[in-house]
Amino acid sequence: MFNLDTVIKSDERAIFMLRGLYKSYGYSQYRMSRFEEYDLYVRNKDFLVSDEVITFTDKNSRLLALKPDVTLSIIKNSSFESGKAEKLYYNENVYRVAPGTHNFKEIMQAGLECIGDLSFYDISEVVLLAAKSLSLISENYVLDISHMGLISAILEDTGLSHQGRKQALQFLNQKNPHELLALCKNEGIEETKSNKLCALSILSGKGDEVLDSLYPMLTNYDEKKAFEEFKTLFEIIKEAGLCENVKIDFSVGNNMKYYSGVVLNGYVEGIPTSVLSGGQYDKLVSKMKGKGSAMGFAIYLDLLERLEEDTNSFDIDTVLLSDGSTDALTLSEIARKLQSEGGVLVTSSVPKNTKYRRLMEIKEGVVTTKSEND
């Protein structure tokens, strides 16, 4: 029997499975053009991963750009209705400068956005879908969660200067309590408040353990309000049976220009960088639409190529060498039988750099095995 898994790549399988997951929660597919007016990105460049964009002028003298982002286009075309949330998923390619290079790359993304008058259920649903998305890619995954509302409240309570808060966020991202403590001392912050801030850089791991350790340090209304929201989120995660794979890490997504609430980073075994990122970005919606909330995430499907390389060390299961002495009908019948065990390449010689599990040969209708690899 023909096995689709032998010919469908990891990223292609992921697209099919993710689409089914999102549709089962009532999300509708969003489709967009490769192009968007450049002005959209100029007006919102603070919210882009990179402000480098590929541009060109069309026949109507409009300056267009190859889209570097999907979220901005979705917000632009969304409509706000009180008490309602628009739930959309997508599978699109974006064009950005690849990290660590000066070269643009076409990046395949899948993801979802929930935009409008969001309830806490909507926010928690997005988090659950992020975890479930990772579980479809690999059973060995981790979803790290932070909360910019809680971090912001604690920073506000310290009394750090504007520049001091920017530095503190950098040190949190680096998980550097020593520099945080030195920064607080330099600005004359009292010890209890500086210790609370430093705790954010140290505490990470299972939700219950981290939250139980953090709560006694919280002193004001804003801190406790954000904390209770975070705690409720983890109760929902626990009820869904996902708590073993969802962790708290306050180094995640420390960008206060973009994120305003829950922030997400997702990892799967075999890939050294995050394959999922997202969070709550009410500030962007407020800037573009004047009201509303939004939360979403993107999965970088191009990174799954690395997973394919690690999990499947062979390009083809069987290479069948034919010297031309076997008629086409017999060769077709033998190839079909071998395909019940995996992919088969019928050829007169092994292509250069092809990795195969088994090398076979057919001469005058007789098949012999030349070599096998485990």
VEXVO-723460 format. One record per residue (C-alpha): residue in three letters; x, y, z; residue number from 1. Coordinates in nm, 3 decimals. Layout:
% residues N
+------+---------+---------+---------+-----+
! code !    east !   north !      up ! pos !
+------+---------+---------+---------+-----+
!  ALA !       X !       Y !       Z ! NUM !
...
+------+---------+---------+---------+-----+
This chain:
% residues 374
+------+---------+---------+---------+-----+
! code !    east !   north !      up ! pos !
+------+---------+---------+---------+-----+
!  MET !   0.000 !   0.000 !   0.000 !   1 !
!  PHE !   0.128 !   0.349 !  -0.088 !   2 !
!  ASN !   0.245 !   0.544 !   0.217 !   3 !
!  LEU !   0.196 !   0.923 !   0.198 !   4 !
!  ASP !   0.446 !   0.976 !   0.481 !   5 !
!  THR !   0.728 !   0.866 !   0.249 !   6 !
!  VAL !   0.665 !   1.150 !   0.005 !   7 !
!  ILE !   0.506 !   1.433 !   0.207 !   8 !
!  LYS !   0.755 !   1.656 !   0.386 !   9 !
!  SER !   0.725 !   1.766 !   0.749 !  10 !
!  ASP !   0.613 !   2.118 !   0.658 !  11 !
!  GLU !   0.349 !   1.988 !   0.417 !  12 !
!  ARG !   0.212 !   1.743 !   0.675 !  13 !
!  ALA !   0.205 !   2.024 !   0.931 !  14 !
!  ILE !  -0.002 !   2.246 !   0.701 !  15 !
!  PHE !  -0.271 !   1.977 !   0.660 !  16 !
!  MET !  -0.288 !   1.898 !   1.031 !  17 !
!  LEU !  -0.283 !   2.262 !   1.147 !  18 !
!  ARG !  -0.556 !   2.358 !   0.902 !  19 !
!  GLY !  -0.778 !   2.083 !   1.043 !  20 !
!  LEU !  -0.705 !   2.191 !   1.401 !  21 !
!  TYR !  -0.790 !   2.557 !   1.341 !  22 !
!  LYS !  -1.105 !   2.481 !   1.144 !  23 !
!  SER !  -1.225 !   2.256 !   1.427 !  24 !
!  TYR !  -1.221 !   2.565 !   1.654 !  25 !
!  GLY !  -1.420 !   2.774 !   1.407 !  26 !
!  TYR !  -1.132 !   2.971 !   1.252 !  27 !
!  SER !  -1.173 !   3.080 !   0.889 !  28 !
!  GLN !  -0.891 !   3.087 !   0.636 !  29 !
!  TYR !  -0.743 !   3.427 !   0.548 !  30 !
!  ARG !  -0.585 !   3.467 !   0.205 !  31 !
!  MET !  -0.385 !   3.766 !   0.090 !  32 !
!  SER !  -0.186 !   3.884 !  -0.209 !  33 !
!  ARG !   0.192 !   3.864 !  -0.216 !  34 !
!  PHE !   0.190 !   4.243 !  -0.238 !  35 !
!  GLU !   0.079 !   4.517 !  -0.001 !  36 !
!  GLU !   0.110 !   4.894 !  -0.020 !  37 !
!  TYR !   0.449 !   4.993 !   0.122 !  38 !
!  ASP !   0.290 !   5.272 !   0.327 !  39 !
!  LEU !   0.131 !   5.011 !   0.557 !  40 !
!  TYR !   0.477 !   4.895 !   0.668 !  41 !
!  VAL !   0.624 !   5.245 !   0.692 !  42 !
!  ARG !   0.348 !   5.353 !   0.930 !  43 !
!  ASN !   0.395 !   5.046 !   1.148 !  44 !
!  LYS !   0.768 !   4.972 !   1.118 !  45 !
!  ASP !   0.809 !   4.957 !   1.498 !  46 !
!  PHE !   0.601 !   4.641 !   1.495 !  47 !
!  LEU !   0.799 !   4.461 !   1.221 !  48 !
!  VAL !   1.073 !   4.208 !   1.287 !  49 !
!  SER !   1.288 !   4.403 !   1.038 !  50 !
!  ASP !   1.227 !   4.734 !   0.862 !  51 !
!  GLU !   1.402 !   4.607 !   0.547 !  52 !
!  VAL !   1.135 !   4.543 !   0.283 !  53 !
!  ILE !   1.149 !   4.451 !  -0.087 !  54 !
!  THR !   0.968 !   4.726 !  -0.280 !  55 !
!  PHE !   0.871 !   4.800 !  -0.640 !  56 !
!  THR !   0.646 !   5.043 !  -0.831 !  57 !
!  ASP !   0.347 !   4.903 !  -1.020 !  58 !
!  LYS !   0.199 !   5.035 !  -1.346 !  59 !
!  ASN !  -0.025 !   5.274 !  -1.151 !  60 !
!  SER !   0.282 !   5.429 !  -0.986 !  61 !
!  ARG !   0.194 !   5.280 !  -0.647 !  62 !
!  LEU !   0.485 !   5.176 !  -0.428 !  63 !
!  LEU !   0.421 !   4.815 !  -0.330 !  64 !
!  ALA !   0.609 !   4.570 !  -0.112 !  65 !
!  LEU !   0.650 !   4.195 !  -0.103 !  66 !
!  LYS !   0.479 !   4.123 !   0.227 !  67 !
!  PRO !   0.721 !   4.087 !   0.523 !  68 !
!  ASP !   0.434 !   4.025 !   0.765 !  69 !
!  VAL !   0.081 !   3.880 !   0.766 !  70 !
!  THR !  -0.054 !   4.029 !   1.091 !  71 !
!  LEU !  -0.056 !   4.390 !   0.967 !  72 !
!  SER !  -0.263 !   4.296 !   0.662 !  73 !
!  ILE !  -0.512 !   4.101 !   0.872 !  74 !
!  ILE !  -0.561 !   4.392 !   1.113 !  75 !
!  LYS !  -0.593 !   4.637 !   0.823 !  76 !
!  ASN !  -0.876 !   4.431 !   0.671 !  77 !
!  SER !  -1.051 !   4.338 !   0.997 !  78 !
!  SER !  -1.375 !   4.496 !   1.118 !  79 !
!  PHE !  -1.457 !   4.565 !   1.482 !  80 !
!  GLU !  -1.792 !   4.467 !   1.630 !  81 !
!  SER !  -1.864 !   4.506 !   1.999 !  82 !
!  GLY !  -1.880 !   4.170 !   2.176 !  83 !
!  LYS !  -1.736 !   3.979 !   1.880 !  84 !
!  ALA !  -1.396 !   3.834 !   1.790 !  85 !
!  GLU !  -1.284 !   3.763 !   1.433 !  86 !
!  LYS !  -1.096 !   3.431 !   1.422 !  87 !
!  LEU !  -0.870 !   3.367 !   1.124 !  88 !
!  TYR !  -0.593 !   3.125 !   1.028 !  89 !
!  TYR !  -0.348 !   3.148 !   0.740 !  90 !
!  ASN !  -0.077 !   2.973 !   0.543 !  91 !
!  GLU !   0.133 !   3.236 !   0.369 !  92 !
!  ASN !   0.487 !   3.312 !   0.259 !  93 !
!  VAL !   0.659 !   3.629 !   0.386 !  94 !
!  TYR !   0.981 !   3.790 !   0.267 !  95 !
!  ARG !   1.238 !   3.900 !   0.524 !  96 !
!  VAL !   1.610 !   3.930 !   0.577 !  97 !
!  ALA !   1.726 !   3.599 !   0.720 !  98 !
!  PRO !   1.872 !   3.627 !   1.075 !  99 !
!  GLY !   2.250 !   3.664 !   1.074 ! 100 !
!  THR !   2.262 !   3.750 !   0.703 ! 101 !
!  HIS !   2.200 !   4.041 !   0.467 ! 102 !
!  ASN !   1.995 !   3.827 !   0.230 ! 103 !
!  PHE !   1.619 !   3.819 !   0.188 ! 104 !
!  LYS !   1.450 !   3.482 !   0.231 ! 105 !
!  GLU !   1.105 !   3.351 !   0.149 ! 106 !
!  ILE !   0.967 !   3.216 !   0.478 ! 107 !
!  MET !   0.669 !   2.982 !   0.494 ! 108 !
!  GLN !   0.435 !   3.060 !   0.783 ! 109 !
!  ALA !   0.117 !   2.918 !   0.925 ! 110 !
!  GLY !  -0.067 !   3.074 !   1.213 ! 111 !
!  LEU !  -0.379 !   3.237 !   1.342 ! 112 !
!  GLU !  -0.509 !   3.570 !   1.466 ! 113 !
!  CYS !  -0.801 !   3.645 !   1.699 ! 114 !
!  ILE !  -0.900 !   4.012 !   1.664 ! 115 !
!  GLY !  -1.180 !   4.229 !   1.803 ! 116 !
!  ASP !  -1.355 !   4.248 !   2.137 ! 117 !
!  LEU !  -1.158 !   3.962 !   2.299 ! 118 !
!  SER !  -1.270 !   3.780 !   2.610 ! 119 !
!  PHE !  -1.032 !   3.597 !   2.842 ! 120 !
!  TYR !  -1.162 !   3.274 !   2.689 ! 121 !
!  ASP !  -1.043 !   3.393 !   2.346 ! 122 !
!  ILE !  -0.695 !   3.461 !   2.484 ! 123 !
!  SER !  -0.673 !   3.124 !   2.657 ! 124 !
!  GLU !  -0.801 !   2.950 !   2.343 ! 125 !
!  VAL !  -0.514 !   3.094 !   2.139 ! 126 !
!  VAL !  -0.265 !   2.966 !   2.399 ! 127 !
!  LEU !  -0.421 !   2.619 !   2.390 ! 128 !
!  LEU !  -0.410 !   2.619 !   2.010 ! 129 !
!  ALA !  -0.043 !   2.718 !   2.019 ! 130 !
!  ALA !   0.034 !   2.419 !   2.243 ! 131 !
!  LYS !  -0.178 !   2.184 !   2.033 ! 132 !
!  SER !  -0.011 !   2.311 !   1.716 ! 133 !
!  LEU !   0.331 !   2.220 !   1.854 ! 134 !
!  SER !   0.204 !   1.878 !   1.963 ! 135 !
!  LEU !   0.099 !   1.806 !   1.603 ! 136 !
!  ILE !   0.455 !   1.878 !   1.487 ! 137 !
!  SER !   0.631 !   1.677 !   1.758 ! 138 !
!  GLU !   0.538 !   1.503 !   2.081 ! 139 !
!  ASN !   0.857 !   1.650 !   2.229 ! 140 !
!  TYR !   0.773 !   2.019 !   2.249 ! 141 !
!  VAL !   0.780 !   2.308 !   2.495 ! 142 !
!  LEU !   0.565 !   2.621 !   2.491 ! 143 !
!  ASP !   0.722 !   2.900 !   2.699 ! 144 !
!  ILE !   0.483 !   3.168 !   2.824 ! 145 !
!  SER !   0.541 !   3.512 !   2.971 ! 146 !
!  HIS !   0.307 !   3.800 !   3.060 ! 147 !
!  MET !   0.404 !   4.154 !   2.964 ! 148 !
!  GLY !   0.123 !   4.296 !   3.179 ! 149 !
!  LEU !   0.277 !   4.140 !   3.489 ! 150 !
!  ILE !   0.631 !   4.242 !   3.392 ! 151 !
!  SER !   0.514 !   4.597 !   3.317 ! 152 !
!  ALA !   0.336 !   4.625 !   3.654 ! 153 !
!  ILE !   0.647 !   4.509 !   3.842 ! 154 !
!  LEU !   0.870 !   4.748 !   3.646 ! 155 !
!  GLU !   0.629 !   5.033 !   3.720 ! 156 !
!  ASP !   0.639 !   4.952 !   4.090 ! 157 !
!  THR !   1.019 !   4.965 !   4.103 ! 158 !
!  GLY !   1.028 !   5.331 !   4.001 ! 159 !
!  LEU !   1.308 !   5.276 !   3.748 ! 160 !
!  SER !   1.369 !   5.552 !   3.495 ! 161 !
!  HIS !   1.252 !   5.513 !   3.135 ! 162 !
!  GLN !   1.603 !   5.419 !   3.026 ! 163 !
!  GLY !   1.636 !   5.193 !   3.328 ! 164 !
!  ARG !   1.323 !   5.000 !   3.228 ! 165 !
!  LYS !   1.458 !   4.948 !   2.877 ! 166 !
!  GLN !   1.780 !   4.809 !   3.023 ! 167 !
!  ALA !   1.587 !   4.594 !   3.270 ! 168 !
!  LEU !   1.394 !   4.433 !   2.984 ! 169 !
!  GLN !   1.722 !   4.352 !   2.810 ! 170 !
!  PHE !   1.859 !   4.190 !   3.125 ! 171 !
!  LEU !   1.536 !   3.994 !   3.172 ! 172 !
!  ASN !   1.568 !   3.867 !   2.816 ! 173 !
!  GLN !   1.925 !   3.759 !   2.898 ! 174 !
!  LYS !   1.818 !   3.603 !   3.232 ! 175 !
!  ASN !   2.079 !   3.816 !   3.405 ! 176 !
!  PRO !   1.983 !   3.884 !   3.771 ! 177 !
!  HIS !   2.328 !   4.026 !   3.854 ! 178 !
!  GLU !   2.299 !   4.312 !   3.603 ! 179 !
!  LEU !   1.938 !   4.372 !   3.712 ! 180 !
!  LEU !   2.048 !   4.404 !   4.073 ! 181 !
!  ALA !   2.332 !   4.640 !   3.978 ! 182 !
!  LEU !   2.092 !   4.853 !   3.772 ! 183 !
!  CYS !   1.849 !   4.883 !   4.066 ! 184 !
!  LYS !   2.132 !   4.977 !   4.303 ! 185 !
!  ASN !   2.255 !   5.245 !   4.065 ! 186 !
!  GLU !   1.906 !   5.399 !   4.055 ! 187 !
!  GLY !   1.852 !   5.369 !   4.430 ! 188 !
!  ILE !   1.565 !   5.118 !   4.413 ! 189 !
!  GLU !   1.471 !   4.968 !   4.749 ! 190 !
!  GLU !   1.580 !   4.611 !   4.807 ! 191 !
!  THR !   1.237 !   4.444 !   4.823 ! 192 !
!  LYS !   1.141 !   4.589 !   4.484 ! 193 !
!  SER !   1.472 !   4.506 !   4.319 ! 194 !
!  ASN !   1.452 !   4.150 !   4.454 ! 195 !
!  LYS !   1.104 !   4.114 !   4.305 ! 196 !
!  LEU !   1.235 !   4.222 !   3.965 ! 197 !
!  CYS !   1.537 !   3.993 !   3.989 ! 198 !
!  ALA !   1.308 !   3.702 !   4.074 ! 199 !
!  LEU !   1.150 !   3.730 !   3.728 ! 200 !
!  SER !   1.486 !   3.649 !   3.567 ! 201 !
!  ILE !   1.540 !   3.346 !   3.791 ! 202 !
!  LEU !   1.194 !   3.190 !   3.812 ! 203 !
!  SER !   1.110 !   2.960 !   3.523 ! 204 !
!  GLY !   0.955 !   2.617 !   3.484 ! 205 !
!  LYS !   0.620 !   2.462 !   3.569 ! 206 !
!  GLY !   0.334 !   2.703 !   3.612 ! 207 !
!  ASP !   0.224 !   2.616 !   3.967 ! 208 !
!  GLU !   0.578 !   2.622 !   4.106 ! 209 !
!  VAL !   0.669 !   2.956 !   3.950 ! 210 !
!  LEU !   0.341 !   3.128 !   4.039 ! 211 !
!  ASP !   0.351 !   3.002 !   4.399 ! 212 !
!  SER !   0.703 !   3.142 !   4.439 ! 213 !
!  LEU !   0.618 !   3.477 !   4.280 ! 214 !
!  TYR !   0.287 !   3.560 !   4.450 ! 215 !
!  PRO !   0.423 !   3.647 !   4.800 ! 216 !
!  MET !   0.641 !   3.921 !   4.644 ! 217 !
!  LEU !   0.354 !   4.105 !   4.476 ! 218 !
!  THR !   0.229 !   4.412 !   4.657 ! 219 !
!  ASN !   0.003 !   4.631 !   4.442 ! 220 !
!  TYR !  -0.328 !   4.601 !   4.256 ! 221 !
!  ASP !  -0.190 !   4.598 !   3.900 ! 222 !
!  GLU !   0.061 !   4.324 !   3.982 ! 223 !
!  LYS !  -0.201 !   4.105 !   4.149 ! 224 !
!  LYS !  -0.457 !   4.163 !   3.872 ! 225 !
!  ALA !  -0.211 !   4.048 !   3.601 ! 226 !
!  PHE !  -0.103 !   3.760 !   3.824 ! 227 !
!  GLU !  -0.460 !   3.633 !   3.870 ! 228 !
!  GLU !  -0.514 !   3.637 !   3.493 ! 229 !
!  PHE !  -0.191 !   3.442 !   3.444 ! 230 !
!  LYS !  -0.289 !   3.194 !   3.716 ! 231 !
!  THR !  -0.632 !   3.136 !   3.561 ! 232 !
!  LEU !  -0.466 !   3.074 !   3.225 ! 233 !
!  PHE !  -0.254 !   2.799 !   3.377 ! 234 !
!  GLU !  -0.557 !   2.642 !   3.540 ! 235 !
!  ILE !  -0.713 !   2.618 !   3.192 ! 236 !
!  ILE !  -0.388 !   2.472 !   3.054 ! 237 !
!  LYS !  -0.382 !   2.214 !   3.335 ! 238 !
!  GLU !  -0.745 !   2.116 !   3.274 ! 239 !
!  ALA !  -0.660 !   2.063 !   2.905 ! 240 !
!  GLY !  -0.384 !   1.820 !   3.006 ! 241 !
!  LEU !  -0.104 !   2.033 !   2.860 ! 242 !
!  CYS !   0.073 !   2.155 !   3.174 ! 243 !
!  GLU !   0.373 !   1.920 !   3.134 ! 244 !
!  ASN !   0.472 !   2.092 !   2.809 ! 245 !
!  VAL !   0.379 !   2.453 !   2.892 ! 246 !
!  LYS !   0.630 !   2.646 !   3.104 ! 247 !
!  ILE !   0.666 !   2.997 !   3.244 ! 248 !
!  ASP !   0.971 !   3.192 !   3.128 ! 249 !
!  PHE !   0.976 !   3.569 !   3.183 ! 250 !
!  SER !   1.262 !   3.612 !   2.934 ! 251 !
!  VAL !   1.017 !   3.551 !   2.648 ! 252 !
!  GLY !   0.916 !   3.835 !   2.419 ! 253 !
!  ASN !   1.022 !   4.135 !   2.626 ! 254 !
!  ASN !   0.906 !   4.393 !   2.370 ! 255 !
!  MET !   0.673 !   4.642 !   2.534 ! 256 !
!  LYS !   0.623 !   4.830 !   2.205 ! 257 !
!  TYR !   0.448 !   4.526 !   2.063 ! 258 !
!  TYR !   0.317 !   4.293 !   2.333 ! 259 !
!  SER !   0.075 !   4.389 !   2.607 ! 260 !
!  GLY !  -0.029 !   4.060 !   2.768 ! 261 !
!  VAL !   0.051 !   3.692 !   2.724 ! 262 !
!  VAL !   0.359 !   3.619 !   2.510 ! 263 !
!  LEU !   0.448 !   3.283 !   2.352 ! 264 !
!  ASN !   0.757 !   3.102 !   2.223 ! 265 !
!  GLY !   0.742 !   2.740 !   2.109 ! 266 !
!  TYR !   1.013 !   2.480 !   2.054 ! 267 !
!  VAL !   1.028 !   2.123 !   1.925 ! 268 !
!  GLU !   1.304 !   1.869 !   1.973 ! 269 !
!  GLY !   1.561 !   1.870 !   1.693 ! 270 !
!  ILE !   1.536 !   2.242 !   1.608 ! 271 !
!  PRO !   1.760 !   2.482 !   1.807 ! 272 !
!  THR !   1.546 !   2.795 !   1.756 ! 273 !
!  SER !   1.182 !   2.872 !   1.829 ! 274 !
!  VAL !   0.939 !   2.747 !   1.564 ! 275 !
!  LEU !   0.643 !   2.940 !   1.709 ! 276 !
!  SER !   0.613 !   3.294 !   1.840 ! 277 !
!  GLY !   0.327 !   3.524 !   1.922 ! 278 !
!  GLY !   0.121 !   3.687 !   2.190 ! 279 !
!  GLN !  -0.127 !   3.961 !   2.271 ! 280 !
!  TYR !  -0.067 !   4.285 !   2.080 ! 281 !
!  ASP !  -0.345 !   4.527 !   2.177 ! 282 !
!  LYS !  -0.124 !   4.833 !   2.118 ! 283 !
!  LEU !  -0.091 !   4.760 !   1.748 ! 284 !
!  VAL !  -0.468 !   4.714 !   1.707 ! 285 !
!  SER !  -0.532 !   5.034 !   1.901 ! 286 !
!  LYS !  -0.290 !   5.224 !   1.678 ! 287 !
!  MET !  -0.436 !   5.093 !   1.352 ! 288 !
!  LYS !  -0.807 !   5.063 !   1.437 ! 289 !
!  GLY !  -0.853 !   5.290 !   1.739 ! 290 !
!  LYS !  -1.000 !   5.013 !   1.955 ! 291 !
!  GLY !  -1.003 !   4.640 !   2.011 ! 292 !
!  SER !  -0.764 !   4.364 !   2.116 ! 293 !
!  ALA !  -0.574 !   4.094 !   1.933 ! 294 !
!  MET !  -0.377 !   3.780 !   1.996 ! 295 !
!  GLY !  -0.213 !   3.534 !   1.762 ! 296 !
!  PHE !   0.095 !   3.337 !   1.672 ! 297 !
!  ALA !   0.299 !   3.227 !   1.372 ! 298 !
!  ILE !   0.468 !   2.894 !   1.306 ! 299 !
!  TYR !   0.781 !   2.907 !   1.090 ! 300 !
!  LEU !   0.727 !   2.605 !   0.868 ! 301 !
!  ASP !   1.056 !   2.648 !   0.681 ! 302 !
!  LEU !   1.236 !   2.548 !   1.002 ! 303 !
!  LEU !   1.067 !   2.207 !   0.986 ! 304 !
!  GLU !   1.300 !   2.123 !   0.697 ! 305 !
!  ARG !   1.567 !   2.074 !   0.965 ! 306 !
!  LEU !   1.336 !   1.833 !   1.144 ! 307 !
!  GLU !   1.289 !   1.643 !   0.818 ! 308 !
!  GLU !   1.666 !   1.615 !   0.778 ! 309 !
!  ASP !   1.709 !   1.486 !   1.133 ! 310 !
!  THR !   1.421 !   1.240 !   1.137 ! 311 !
!  ASN !   1.461 !   1.105 !   0.785 ! 312 !
!  SER !   1.825 !   1.042 !   0.697 ! 313 !
!  PHE !   1.735 !   0.885 !   0.360 ! 314 !
!  ASP !   1.617 !   1.056 !   0.042 ! 315 !
!  ILE !   1.458 !   0.735 !  -0.084 ! 316 !
!  ASP !   1.397 !   0.391 !   0.065 ! 317 !
!  THR !   1.503 !   0.185 !  -0.235 ! 318 !
!  VAL !   1.716 !   0.256 !  -0.541 ! 319 !
!  LEU !   1.650 !  -0.007 !  -0.810 ! 320 !
!  LEU !   1.925 !  -0.017 !  -1.073 ! 321 !
!  SER !   1.812 !  -0.133 !  -1.416 ! 322 !
!  ASP !   2.054 !  -0.206 !  -1.700 ! 323 !
!  GLY !   1.777 !  -0.201 !  -1.960 ! 324 !
!  SER !   1.759 !  -0.579 !  -2.001 ! 325 !
!  THR !   1.418 !  -0.602 !  -1.827 ! 326 !
!  ASP !   1.103 !  -0.507 !  -2.021 ! 327 !
!  ALA !   0.895 !  -0.212 !  -1.900 ! 328 !
!  LEU !   0.594 !  -0.423 !  -1.792 ! 329 !
!  THR !   0.803 !  -0.648 !  -1.567 ! 330 !
!  LEU !   0.997 !  -0.351 !  -1.431 ! 331 !
!  SER !   0.671 !  -0.170 !  -1.351 ! 332 !
!  GLU !   0.531 !  -0.473 !  -1.164 ! 333 !
!  ILE !   0.847 !  -0.514 !  -0.954 ! 334 !
!  ALA !   0.866 !  -0.140 !  -0.875 ! 335 !
!  ARG !   0.500 !  -0.146 !  -0.764 ! 336 !
!  LYS !   0.565 !  -0.435 !  -0.524 ! 337 !
!  LEU !   0.867 !  -0.257 !  -0.375 ! 338 !
!  GLN !   0.661 !   0.061 !  -0.326 ! 339 !
!  SER !   0.449 !  -0.121 !  -0.070 ! 340 !
!  GLU !   0.759 !  -0.100 !   0.154 ! 341 !
!  GLY !   0.844 !   0.265 !   0.078 ! 342 !
!  GLY !   0.964 !   0.498 !  -0.194 ! 343 !
!  VAL !   1.142 !   0.352 !  -0.499 ! 344 !
!  LEU !   1.370 !   0.519 !  -0.751 ! 345 !
!  VAL !   1.418 !   0.322 !  -1.074 ! 346 !
!  THR !   1.733 !   0.438 !  -1.248 ! 347 !
!  SER !   2.035 !   0.320 !  -1.446 ! 348 !
!  SER !   2.280 !   0.469 !  -1.191 ! 349 !
!  VAL !   2.262 !   0.619 !  -0.843 ! 350 !
!  PRO !   2.229 !   1.000 !  -0.860 ! 351 !
!  LYS !   2.510 !   1.190 !  -0.691 ! 352 !
!  ASN !   2.462 !   1.256 !  -0.315 ! 353 !
!  THR !   2.142 !   1.048 !  -0.298 ! 354 !
!  LYS !   2.099 !   0.875 !   0.038 ! 355 !
!  TYR !   1.912 !   0.545 !   0.018 ! 356 !
!  ARG !   1.814 !   0.273 !   0.262 ! 357 !
!  ARG !   1.856 !  -0.014 !   0.019 ! 358 !
!  LEU !   2.031 !  -0.058 !  -0.319 ! 359 !
!  MET !   1.889 !  -0.324 !  -0.548 ! 360 !
!  GLU !   1.961 !  -0.433 !  -0.903 ! 361 !
!  ILE !   1.746 !  -0.593 !  -1.174 ! 362 !
!  LYS !   1.890 !  -0.784 !  -1.470 ! 363 !
!  GLU !   1.669 !  -0.976 !  -1.713 ! 364 !
!  GLY !   1.385 !  -0.971 !  -1.461 ! 365 !
!  VAL !   1.592 !  -1.100 !  -1.168 ! 366 !
!  VAL !   1.621 !  -0.872 !  -0.860 ! 367 !
!  THR !   1.914 !  -0.887 !  -0.620 ! 368 !
!  THR !   2.000 !  -0.674 !  -0.318 ! 369 !
!  LYS !   2.342 !  -0.507 !  -0.342 ! 370 !
!  SER !   2.346 !  -0.325 !  -0.005 ! 371 !
!  GLU !   2.126 !  -0.221 !   0.289 ! 372 !
!  ASN !   2.158 !   0.059 !   0.546 ! 373 !
!  ASP !   1.987 !   0.059 !   0.886 ! 374 !
+------+---------+---------+---------+-----+
